[in-house]
C-alpha cells in the first residue's frame, strides 16, 4: 500500500496510521529545514522564534498522538478508570435504594 493511499484511508480510520505519522514527520521536517535555511540566509530573531515554535508544536503533537494511542490501548484492554468508577457509583446507588 503506498503512502498516499494510507493517508487517504486514515481519514476513515480511528487513530493514527503509519501513513499519517510519516506525513506529519515529513511536513514538520520540511518546515524546520525551510525555517533553518531562512535563518541562515537572513538571520532574524523572528525567524528564530518560528523555528522554536515549530519544534515545540511538533513535539507537542507527537506527545498528544502518543497519549491518545495510550488511551485507546487502555480502553481496549478494559483499564478505563472512568468506567470502573461509574460501576462503583452504580453499586452505591443500589445500596441506597
Backbone as a printed PyTorch tensor [residue, N CA C, xyz], in Angstrom:
tensor([[[  0.8560,  -1.1640,   0.0000],
         [  0.0000,   0.0000,   0.0000],
         [  0.9100,   1.2380,   0.0000]],

        [[  0.6420,   2.1670,  -0.8640],
         [  1.5160,   3.3370,  -0.9290],
         [  1.1040,   4.3930,   0.0990]],

        [[  1.9640,   5.3750,   0.2560],
         [  1.7780,   6.3850,   1.2920],
         [  0.5210,   7.2130,   1.0750]],

        [[  0.2620,   7.6140,  -0.1640],
         [ -0.9180,   8.4290,  -0.4490],
         [ -2.2040,   7.6690,  -0.1410]],

        [[ -2.2370,   6.4010,  -0.4780],
         [ -3.4210,   5.5890,  -0.1920],
         [ -3.6260,   5.4430,   1.3180]],

        [[ -2.5470,   5.2230,   2.0680],
         [ -2.6580,   5.1240,   3.5260],
         [ -3.1110,   6.4450,   4.1340]],

        [[ -2.6350,   7.5480,   3.5620],
         [ -3.0260,   8.8600,   4.0650],
         [ -4.5110,   9.1090,   3.8400]],

        [[ -5.0190,   8.7310,   2.6770],
         [ -6.4480,   8.9040,   2.3830],
         [ -7.2900,   7.9730,   3.2460]],

        [[ -6.8310,   6.7510,   3.4390],
         [ -7.5800,   5.8020,   4.2690],
         [ -7.6030,   6.2110,   5.7390]],

        [[ -6.6050,   6.9890,   6.1700],
         [ -6.5690,   7.4010,   7.5730],
         [ -7.7110,   8.3480,   7.9230]],

        [[ -8.3520,   8.9210,   6.9110],
         [ -9.4890,   9.8030,   7.1650],
         [-10.6330,   9.0190,   7.7950]],

        [[-10.8310,   7.7890,   7.3550],
         [-11.9650,   6.9890,   7.8240],
         [-11.5870,   6.0050,   8.9180]],

        [[-10.3320,   5.9700,   9.3070],
         [ -9.9020,   5.0490,  10.3480],
         [ -9.6730,   5.8070,  11.6550]],

        [[-10.0510,   5.2260,  12.7730],
         [ -9.7520,   5.8870,  14.0500],
         [ -8.2600,   5.7910,  14.3510]],

        [[ -7.7480,   6.7800,  15.0350],
         [ -6.3450,   6.7640,  15.4140],
         [ -5.4360,   7.2660,  14.3120]],

        [[ -4.1580,   7.0010,  14.4800],
         [ -3.1400,   7.4690,  13.5450],
         [ -2.4540,   6.2570,  12.9450]],

        [[ -2.4760,   6.1650,  11.6270],
         [ -1.7890,   5.0500,  10.9860],
         [ -0.4010,   5.4900,  10.5300]],

        [[  0.3350,   4.5720,   9.9540],
         [  1.7170,   4.8230,   9.5540],
         [  1.8250,   5.9260,   8.5090]],

        [[  0.9060,   5.9830,   7.5660],
         [  0.9560,   6.9920,   6.5200],
         [  0.7820,   8.3990,   7.0530]],

        [[ -0.1460,   8.5730,   7.9730],
         [ -0.3760,   9.8940,   8.5640],
         [  0.8060,  10.3190,   9.4250]],

        [[  1.3590,   9.4010,  10.1840],
         [  2.5060,   9.7190,  11.0240],
         [  3.7150,  10.0840,  10.1670]],

        [[  3.9360,   9.3550,   9.0800],
         [  5.0320,   9.6740,   8.1680],
         [  4.8270,  11.0520,   7.5430]],

        [[  3.5980,  11.3930,   7.1930],
         [  3.3080,  12.7060,   6.6100],
         [  3.5600,  13.8310,   7.6170]],

        [[  3.2170,  13.5880,   8.8750],
         [  3.4830,  14.5870,   9.9230],
         [  4.9850,  14.8160,  10.0580]],

        [[  5.7630,  13.7200,  10.0880],
         [  7.2160,  13.8570,  10.1950],
         [  7.7830,  14.6150,   8.9930]],

        [[  7.3370,  14.2670,   7.8010],
         [  7.8500,  14.9120,   6.5860],
         [  7.4800,  16.3960,   6.5400]],

        [[  6.2510,  16.7230,   6.9170],
         [  5.8010,  18.1130,   6.8820],
         [  6.5760,  18.9780,   7.8680]],

        [[  6.7060,  18.5040,   9.0970],
         [  7.4370,  19.2930,  10.0820],
         [  8.9350,  19.3140,   9.7910]],

        [[  9.4760,  18.2590,   9.2000],
         [ 10.8790,  18.2810,   8.7820],
         [ 11.1180,  19.3340,   7.7180]],

        [[ 10.2190,  19.4000,   6.7260],
         [ 10.3400,  20.4160,   5.6810],
         [ 10.1880,  21.8180,   6.2650]],

        [[  9.2580,  21.9950,   7.1940],
         [  9.0690,  23.2950,   7.8340],
         [ 10.3140,  23.7080,   8.6110]],

        [[ 10.8820,  22.7750,   9.3670],
         [ 12.0700,  23.0830,  10.1610],
         [ 13.2510,  23.4660,   9.2700]],

        [[ 13.5070,  22.6760,   8.2170],
         [ 14.6490,  22.9670,   7.3560],
         [ 14.4420,  24.2330,   6.5350]],

        [[ 13.2110,  24.5370,   6.1710],
         [ 12.9350,  25.7980,   5.4800],
         [ 13.1880,  26.9750,   6.4100]],

        [[ 12.6950,  26.8910,   7.6360],
         [ 12.9480,  27.9570,   8.6090],
         [ 14.4390,  28.0930,   8.9130]],

        [[ 15.1330,  26.9660,   8.9960],
         [ 16.5650,  26.9970,   9.2570],
         [ 17.3210,  27.6530,   8.1000]],

        [[ 16.9410,  27.3480,   6.8700],
         [ 17.5820,  27.9550,   5.6990],
         [ 17.3460,  29.4670,   5.6710]],

        [[ 16.1300,  29.8840,   5.9780],
         [ 15.8370,  31.3210,   6.0210],
         [ 16.6410,  31.9860,   7.1320]],

        [[ 16.7800,  31.3150,   8.2630],
         [ 17.5500,  31.8830,   9.3750],
         [ 19.0270,  32.0080,   9.0160]],

        [[ 19.5690,  31.0310,   8.2820],
         [ 20.9770,  31.0950,   7.8770],
         [ 21.1870,  32.2190,   6.8580]],

        [[ 20.2560,  32.3560,   5.9160],
         [ 20.3960,  33.3970,   4.8920],
         [ 20.1010,  34.7900,   5.4320]],

        [[ 19.0750,  34.9120,   6.2350],
         [ 18.6540,  36.2040,   6.7800],
         [ 18.4580,  36.0790,   8.2870]],

        [[ 19.5470,  36.1280,   9.0400],
         [ 19.4070,  35.9550,  10.4960],
         [ 18.4880,  37.0290,  11.0980]],

        [[ 17.4660,  36.5390,  11.7520],
         [ 16.4850,  37.4340,  12.3390],
         [ 15.8740,  36.7210,  13.5430]],

        [[ 15.5750,  37.4680,  14.5920],
         [ 15.0050,  36.8560,  15.7920],
         [ 13.6110,  36.3100,  15.5540]],

        [[ 12.8640,  36.9160,  14.6570],
         [ 11.5130,  36.4110,  14.3810],
         [ 11.5670,  35.0500,  13.6930]],

        [[ 12.5560,  34.8400,  12.8370],
         [ 12.7130,  33.5300,  12.1910],
         [ 13.1560,  32.4960,  13.2210]],

        [[ 14.0390,  32.9050,  14.1300],
         [ 14.4480,  32.0060,  15.2060],
         [ 13.2470,  31.6200,  16.0770]],

        [[ 12.3820,  32.5840,  16.3420],
         [ 11.1700,  32.2960,  17.1170],
         [ 10.2800,  31.3040,  16.3690]],

        [[ 10.2170,  31.4410,  15.0520],
         [  9.4140,  30.4890,  14.2680],
         [ 10.0030,  29.0790,  14.3260]],

        [[ 11.3240,  28.9850,  14.3480],
         [ 11.9720,  27.6740,  14.4810],
         [ 11.6070,  27.0540,  15.8220]],

        [[ 11.7130,  27.8350,  16.8710],
         [ 11.3960,  27.3330,  18.2130],
         [  9.9280,  26.9250,  18.2890]],

        [[  9.0350,  27.7500,  17.7580],
         [  7.6050,  27.4290,  17.7830],
         [  7.2890,  26.1660,  16.9910]],

        [[  7.9360,  26.0000,  15.8350],
         [  7.6610,  24.8060,  15.0310],
         [  8.1580,  23.5420,  15.7180]],

        [[  9.3080,  23.6220,  16.3920],
         [  9.8280,  22.4580,  17.1220],
         [  8.9280,  22.1240,  18.3050]],

        [[  8.4950,  23.1440,  19.0380],
         [  7.6090,  22.9120,  20.1860],
         [  6.2690,  22.3380,  19.7160]],

        [[  5.7380,  22.8690,  18.6230],
         [  4.4830,  22.3400,  18.0910],
         [  4.6340,  20.8940,  17.6560]],

        [[  5.7370,  20.5630,  17.0070],
         [  5.9930,  19.1970,  16.5520],
         [  6.0880,  18.2400,  17.7400]],

        [[  6.8500,  18.6230,  18.7490],
         [  6.9890,  17.7590,  19.9240],
         [  5.6710,  17.6120,  20.6740]],

        [[  4.8980,  18.6840,  20.7480],
         [  3.5910,  18.6200,  21.4070],
         [  2.6420,  17.7110,  20.6380]],

        [[  2.6800,  17.7930,  19.3280],
         [  1.8260,  16.9350,  18.5050],
         [  2.1990,  15.4650,  18.6660]],

        [[  3.4910,  15.1690,  18.6870],
         [  3.9260,  13.7840,  18.8980],
         [  3.5170,  13.2780,  20.2770]],

        [[  3.6310,  14.1330,  21.2890],
         [  3.2150,  13.7460,  22.6410],
         [  1.7170,  13.4490,  22.6690]],

        [[  0.9210,  14.3120,  22.0200],
         [ -0.5280,  14.1200,  22.0040],
         [ -0.8980,  12.8250,  21.2940]],

        [[ -0.2520,  12.5240,  20.1900],
         [ -0.5290,  11.2820,  19.4600],
         [ -0.1830,  10.0850,  20.3290]],

        [[  0.9500,  10.1580,  21.0280],
         [  1.3610,   9.0530,  21.9090],
         [  0.3530,   8.8490,  23.0340]],

        [[ -0.0940,   9.9380,  23.6570],
         [ -1.0510,   9.8310,  24.7540],
         [ -2.4170,   9.3350,  24.2640]],

        [[ -2.8450,   9.7780,  23.0980],
         [ -4.1190,   9.3120,  22.5470],
         [ -4.0480,   7.8240,  22.2170]],

        [[ -2.9060,   7.3890,  21.6910],
         [ -2.7310,   5.9720,  21.3990],
         [ -2.7140,   5.1590,  22.6810]],

        [[ -2.0810,   5.6890,  23.7170],
         [ -2.0490,   5.0100,  25.0140],
         [ -3.4480,   4.9180,  25.6120]],

        [[ -4.2410,   5.9750,  25.4600],
         [ -5.6100,   5.9720,  25.9700],
         [ -6.4640,   4.9480,  25.2240]],

        [[ -6.3010,   4.8660,  23.9130],
         [ -7.0480,   3.8760,  23.1310],
         [ -6.6430,   2.4660,  23.5090]],

        [[ -5.3550,   2.2580,  23.7680],
         [ -4.8820,   0.9370,  24.1760],
         [ -5.4830,   0.5450,  25.5270]],

        [[ -5.5400,   1.5000,  26.4740],
         [ -6.1230,   1.2150,  27.7840],
         [ -7.6100,   0.9160,  27.6830]],

        [[ -8.3270,   1.6090,  26.8060],
         [ -9.7580,   1.3530,  26.6370],
         [-10.0010,  -0.0260,  26.0410]],

        [[ -9.1230,  -0.4440,  25.1180],
         [ -9.2760,  -1.7680,  24.5160],
         [ -9.0030,  -2.8720,  25.5270]],

        [[ -8.1090,  -2.6080,  26.4730],
         [ -7.7670,  -3.6080,  27.4850],
         [ -8.7540,  -3.6310,  28.6480]],

        [[ -9.6270,  -2.6300,  28.7170],
         [-10.5930,  -2.5780,  29.8030],
         [-10.0530,  -1.9120,  31.0490]],

        [[ -9.0120,  -1.1150,  30.9220],
         [ -8.4150,  -0.4350,  32.0610],
         [ -8.9300,   0.9900,  32.2040]],

        [[-10.1470,   1.2320,  31.8340],
         [-10.6970,   2.5860,  31.8600],
         [-11.1080,   2.9340,  33.2840]],

        [[-10.4640,   3.9400,  33.8820],
         [-10.7690,   4.3330,  35.2590],
         [-12.1620,   4.9170,  35.3850]],

        [[-12.6100,   5.6690,  34.3800],
         [-13.9400,   6.2730,  34.4360],
         [-15.0140,   5.1890,  34.4440]],

        [[-14.7900,   4.1220,  33.7040],
         [-15.7600,   3.0360,  33.6450],
         [-15.8540,   2.3370,  34.9980]],

        [[-14.7100,   2.1130,  35.6440],
         [-14.7390,   1.4200,  36.9360],
         [-15.3580,   2.3000,  38.0170]],

        [[-15.1030,   3.6230,  37.9730],
         [-15.7160,   4.4940,  38.9750],
         [-17.2160,   4.6140,  38.7530]],

        [[-17.6430,   4.5210,  37.5020],
         [-19.0780,   4.5690,  37.2180],
         [-19.7510,   3.3160,  37.7830]],

        [[-19.0860,   2.1870,  37.6440],
         [-19.6540,   0.9570,  38.1970],
         [-19.7400,   1.0330,  39.7180]],

        [[-18.7470,   1.6350,  40.3710],
         [-18.7850,   1.8000,  41.8190],
         [-19.9460,   2.7030,  42.2120]],

        [[-20.1690,   3.7290,  41.4150],
         [-21.2840,   4.6340,  41.6710],
         [-22.6240,   3.9120,  41.5400]],

        [[-22.7240,   3.0060,  40.5690],
         [-23.9510,   2.2250,  40.3980],
         [-24.1960,   1.3270,  41.6180]],

        [[-23.1450,   0.7450,  42.1680],
         [-23.2900,  -0.1110,  43.3410],
         [-23.7490,   0.7220,  44.5340]],

        [[-23.1980,   1.9180,  44.6900],
         [-23.6000,   2.7840,  45.8000],
         [-25.0540,   3.2010,  45.6560]],

        [[-25.4980,   3.4670,  44.4390],
         [-26.8990,   3.8480,  44.2030],
         [-27.8350,   2.7020,  44.5290]],

        [[-27.4290,   1.4770,  44.2350],
         [-28.2800,   0.3210,  44.5260],
         [-28.4080,   0.1200,  46.0330]],

        [[-27.3160,   0.3960,  46.7840],
         [-27.3630,   0.2260,  48.2180],
         [-28.3110,   1.2290,  48.8590]],

        [[-28.3860,   2.4360,  48.3210],
         [-29.2540,   3.4610,  48.8710],
         [-30.7230,   3.1350,  48.6610]],

        [[-31.0190,   2.4260,  47.6030],
         [-32.4090,   2.1000,  47.2970],
         [-32.8580,   0.9930,  48.1770]]])
